[in-house]
Amino acid sequence: MKFSRIDIALMMKSVGMIPVFYHKDIEICKQVLAACYKGGARVFEFTNRGDFAHEVFAELVHFRNKELPELALGIGSIYDAPTTALYLQLGADFIVSPILNAEMAKVCNRRKVSWSPGCGTLTEISYAEELGAEVVKIFPGAQVGGPEFVKAVNGPQPWSSIMPTGGVKPTEENLRSWIDAGVHCVGIGSQLFVKDKNGDFSLEQIENKVAYVIEMIHQIRVQEVALV
């Protein structure tokens, strides 16, 4: 682990967007990770979605340590405490889950590691914060209720830091709706990772799209401050 839980929360807020990605080929993962880094990403979520994903992640951590030292590299799609412990041992800077599992919180809290559980109700969000979550994930973001859900939560709980994943699109209109709602940051998956006509990842386009999204989020935030 290279970054504290507070570091992660601040980096998520500062950059505003976290790429979410999985591929079984380590070389492709390295190329995509580097492209996102060049585009300005400083927090990256690899997902635990395939056989031997932990082996790919371990190699990716070594690559990050050598080539991309300013990048916080975390793991998503984690469902239980044993898998959480495995990835912490491999060097994960943060843990993301689509569900709320208190046993995972205990593992992360003992190591003071950032943990973002998936929540779909105000009760779950409040419980996650009670368990020590700095940033809470809503997933799937659009189906849970979209930006209007975030607005509704921020009414009684303005202290909540919310990260939607699922239903976030790399367009000005969609990003504005989430930022205006008051999200802490957003997670974006497949729509960031452009492929060429041969079906290969277009690294230049990925870099440019990541840069566009981060810049757009910053512009929207500046505009909001100016209007206050």
C-alpha positions as CSV (number, residue, x, y, z in Angstrom):
1,M,0.0,0.0,0.0
2,K,1.4,3.3,-1.1
3,F,-1.3,5.7,0.0
4,S,-3.4,6.2,3.2
5,R,-7.1,6.1,3.2
6,I,-7.2,9.9,3.5
7,D,-4.8,10.2,0.5
8,I,-7.2,8.1,-1.5
9,A,-10.3,10.2,-0.6
10,L,-8.5,13.4,-1.5
11,M,-7.1,12.1,-4.8
12,M,-10.6,10.9,-5.8
13,K,-12.0,14.3,-5.1
14,S,-9.1,16.2,-6.8
15,V,-9.1,14.2,-10.0
16,G,-12.8,13.6,-10.0
17,M,-12.8,10.4,-12.1
18,I,-11.7,6.8,-11.6
19,P,-11.2,4.5,-14.6
20,V,-12.6,1.0,-13.9
21,F,-11.0,-1.8,-16.0
22,Y,-10.3,-5.5,-16.3
23,H,-8.4,-7.6,-18.8
24,K,-6.8,-11.0,-18.4
25,D,-3.7,-10.0,-20.5
26,I,-1.1,-8.2,-18.3
27,E,0.6,-6.4,-21.2
28,I,-2.7,-4.9,-22.3
29,C,-3.4,-3.9,-18.7
30,K,-0.1,-2.2,-18.5
31,Q,-0.7,-0.3,-21.7
32,V,-4.2,0.8,-20.7
33,L,-3.0,1.8,-17.2
34,A,-0.2,3.9,-18.7
35,A,-2.6,5.6,-21.2
36,C,-5.0,6.6,-18.4
37,Y,-2.0,7.9,-16.3
38,K,-0.9,10.0,-19.3
39,G,-4.4,11.3,-19.6
40,G,-4.3,12.6,-16.0
41,A,-5.8,9.7,-14.0
42,R,-4.2,9.3,-10.6
43,V,-6.6,6.7,-9.1
44,F,-7.4,3.5,-11.0
45,E,-9.7,0.6,-10.2
46,F,-8.8,-2.8,-11.5
47,T,-11.6,-5.3,-11.2
48,N,-11.5,-8.8,-9.8
49,R,-13.6,-10.4,-12.5
50,G,-11.6,-13.2,-14.2
51,D,-9.7,-16.4,-13.3
52,F,-6.3,-15.6,-11.8
53,A,-7.2,-11.9,-11.7
54,H,-5.1,-11.6,-8.5
55,E,-2.0,-12.7,-10.4
56,V,-2.6,-10.0,-13.1
57,F,-3.1,-7.4,-10.3
58,A,0.1,-8.4,-8.6
59,E,2.1,-7.8,-11.8
60,L,0.2,-4.5,-12.3
61,V,1.3,-3.3,-8.9
62,H,4.9,-4.0,-9.7
63,F,4.5,-2.1,-12.9
64,R,2.9,0.8,-11.1
65,N,5.6,1.0,-8.5
66,K,8.3,1.2,-11.2
67,E,6.7,3.3,-13.9
68,L,3.7,5.2,-12.4
69,P,4.6,6.2,-8.9
70,E,1.9,8.8,-8.4
71,L,-0.9,6.4,-9.2
72,A,-3.2,5.0,-6.6
73,L,-4.1,1.4,-7.7
74,G,-7.1,-0.3,-6.1
75,I,-9.2,-3.4,-6.7
76,G,-12.9,-3.6,-7.3
77,S,-15.6,-6.3,-7.5
78,I,-14.6,-7.7,-4.1
79,Y,-17.3,-9.4,-2.1
80,D,-15.7,-10.9,1.1
81,A,-13.1,-10.5,3.7
82,P,-10.7,-13.2,2.6
83,T,-10.5,-11.8,-0.9
84,T,-10.0,-8.3,0.6
85,A,-7.1,-9.6,2.6
86,L,-5.5,-11.3,-0.4
87,Y,-5.5,-8.1,-2.4
88,L,-4.2,-6.0,0.5
89,Q,-1.3,-8.4,0.7
90,L,-0.7,-7.9,-3.0
91,G,-0.5,-4.1,-2.5
92,A,-3.9,-2.7,-3.2
93,D,-4.2,0.9,-2.2
94,F,-8.0,0.7,-1.8
95,I,-10.9,-1.7,-2.0
96,V,-14.1,-1.2,-3.9
97,S,-17.1,-3.5,-3.6
98,P,-20.6,-3.6,-5.3
99,I,-22.0,-4.7,-1.9
100,L,-21.9,-3.7,1.8
101,N,-20.1,-6.3,3.8
102,A,-19.1,-5.4,7.4
103,E,-16.4,-8.1,7.5
104,M,-14.6,-6.4,4.7
105,A,-14.7,-3.1,6.6
106,K,-13.0,-4.8,9.6
107,V,-10.1,-6.1,7.4
108,C,-9.6,-2.7,5.8
109,N,-9.9,-0.7,9.0
110,R,-7.2,-2.8,10.8
111,R,-4.8,-1.8,8.0
112,K,-6.2,1.8,7.7
113,V,-7.0,1.1,4.0
114,S,-9.7,3.0,2.1
115,W,-12.8,0.9,1.5
116,S,-15.8,1.9,-0.8
117,P,-18.8,-0.4,-0.5
118,G,-21.7,-0.4,-2.9
119,C,-24.9,1.0,-1.4
120,G,-28.4,1.6,-2.7
121,T,-30.2,3.2,0.2
122,L,-29.7,6.0,2.6
123,T,-29.6,3.4,5.4
124,E,-26.8,1.5,3.7
125,I,-24.8,4.7,3.1
126,S,-25.2,5.7,6.8
127,Y,-24.2,2.2,7.9
128,A,-21.1,2.2,5.6
129,E,-20.0,5.5,7.1
130,E,-20.5,4.1,10.6
131,L,-18.2,1.2,9.5
132,G,-15.5,3.7,8.4
133,A,-16.1,4.3,4.7
134,E,-14.8,7.7,3.6
135,V,-16.2,7.4,0.1
136,V,-19.3,5.4,-0.6
137,K,-20.1,3.8,-3.9
138,I,-23.6,3.8,-5.4
139,F,-24.0,0.9,-7.8
140,P,-25.4,0.6,-10.3
141,G,-25.5,4.4,-10.3
142,A,-28.2,5.0,-12.9
143,Q,-30.5,2.1,-11.7
144,V,-30.2,3.1,-8.0
145,G,-31.6,6.5,-8.9
146,G,-29.0,8.5,-10.8
147,P,-28.1,12.1,-9.9
148,E,-31.5,12.7,-8.3
149,F,-30.7,10.0,-5.8
150,V,-27.5,11.7,-4.9
151,K,-29.3,15.0,-4.5
152,A,-31.8,13.4,-2.2
153,V,-29.0,11.9,0.0
154,N,-27.1,15.1,0.2
155,G,-30.2,16.8,1.7
156,P,-30.2,15.1,5.1
157,Q,-26.5,13.9,4.8
158,P,-24.4,16.7,3.3
159,W,-21.3,15.1,4.7
160,S,-21.6,12.0,2.6
161,S,-19.0,11.5,-0.1
162,I,-20.6,9.5,-3.0
163,M,-19.0,7.8,-6.0
164,P,-21.4,6.5,-8.7
165,T,-20.3,3.8,-11.0
166,G,-22.6,2.4,-13.7
167,G,-24.6,4.9,-15.7
168,V,-21.8,7.5,-15.8
169,K,-21.0,8.6,-19.4
170,P,-18.0,10.5,-20.6
171,T,-20.1,13.4,-22.0
172,E,-20.5,17.0,-20.7
173,E,-24.2,16.6,-20.2
174,N,-24.0,13.4,-18.2
175,L,-21.0,14.5,-16.2
176,R,-22.6,17.8,-15.4
177,S,-25.7,16.1,-14.0
178,W,-23.6,14.0,-11.6
179,I,-21.3,16.9,-10.5
180,D,-24.3,19.3,-10.0
181,A,-25.9,16.6,-7.9
182,G,-22.8,16.8,-5.5
183,V,-20.9,13.6,-6.1
184,H,-17.4,13.2,-4.7
185,C,-16.1,11.6,-7.9
186,V,-17.3,9.2,-10.6
187,G,-16.2,5.8,-11.8
188,I,-16.3,5.1,-15.5
189,G,-15.8,1.7,-17.1
190,S,-16.1,0.4,-20.7
191,Q,-17.0,3.8,-22.3
192,L,-13.5,5.0,-21.6
193,F,-11.7,2.2,-23.3
194,V,-12.0,2.8,-27.0
195,K,-11.1,0.1,-29.5
196,D,-10.0,0.5,-33.1
197,K,-11.5,-1.2,-36.2
198,N,-9.4,-4.2,-35.5
199,G,-10.8,-4.6,-32.0
200,D,-7.6,-3.5,-30.2
201,F,-7.5,-0.9,-27.5
202,S,-6.7,2.5,-29.0
203,L,-4.3,3.9,-26.4
204,E,-4.2,7.4,-27.8
205,Q,-8.0,7.7,-27.8
206,I,-8.1,6.3,-24.3
207,E,-5.6,8.9,-23.1
208,N,-7.5,11.6,-24.8
209,K,-10.9,10.5,-23.4
210,V,-9.5,10.3,-19.9
211,A,-8.0,13.8,-20.3
212,Y,-11.3,15.2,-21.7
213,V,-13.4,13.8,-18.8
214,I,-11.0,15.1,-16.1
215,E,-10.8,18.5,-17.7
216,M,-14.6,18.6,-18.1
217,I,-15.2,17.8,-14.5
218,H,-12.8,20.5,-13.4
219,Q,-14.5,23.1,-15.6
220,I,-17.9,22.2,-14.3
221,R,-16.7,22.5,-10.7
222,V,-15.1,25.9,-11.5
223,Q,-18.4,27.1,-13.0
224,E,-20.3,25.9,-10.0
225,V,-18.0,27.9,-7.6
226,A,-18.4,31.0,-9.8
227,L,-22.1,30.8,-9.5
228,V,-22.2,30.6,-5.7
